[in-house]
Amino acid sequence: MKTIKIEKTFDAGQMMRTIREQISLESQNMTFEQLKEYIKNKLAQANVTRIGEK
């Protein structure tokens, strides 16, 4: 039986690590209130509503 090697064109794990590192760098010295505002602004930019909000 022959093993077929499929080469990835997209690595979701690497993308997640990159985004997580970027967020950590941007928010590393923020207070809790600043972090909440940061998240609120990022969600607004992405046009995403939080669970429980309408």
Residue pairs with C-beta under 8 A, 6 or more apart in sequence:
26 38
27 34
27 35
27 38
30 38
43 49
43 50
